[in-house]
């Protein structure tokens, strides 16, 4: 099982992780920051790789 977390203090709201996620489990919240909106992460690390500020973290449990 893979779990994505996004640090809202680091996220700049560019949306690259949202656009790069093939599982479509990321979205933008009302504050203009990325957030996890689903739980079917595939573990592909696309979101981690495209984040320009390192706000996205992927863990395997």
Secondary structure in CASP SS format (residue, H / E / C, confidence):
PFRMAT SS
TARGET T0000
AUTHOR 0000-0000-0000
METHOD secondary structure of the structure
MODEL  1
X C 1.00
X E 1.00
X E 1.00
X E 1.00
X E 1.00
X E 1.00
X C 1.00
X C 1.00
X C 1.00
X C 1.00
X C 1.00
X C 1.00
X C 1.00
X C 1.00
X C 1.00
X H 1.00
X H 1.00
X H 1.00
X H 1.00
X H 1.00
X C 1.00
X C 1.00
X C 1.00
X C 1.00
X C 1.00
X E 1.00
X E 1.00
X E 1.00
X C 1.00
X C 1.00
X C 1.00
X C 1.00
X C 1.00
X E 1.00
X E 1.00
X E 1.00
X C 1.00
X C 1.00
X C 1.00
X C 1.00
X C 1.00
X C 1.00
X C 1.00
X C 1.00
X C 1.00
X H 1.00
X H 1.00
X H 1.00
X H 1.00
X H 1.00
X C 1.00
X C 1.00
X C 1.00
X C 1.00
X C 1.00
X E 1.00
X E 1.00
X E 1.00
X E 1.00
X E 1.00
X C 1.00
END
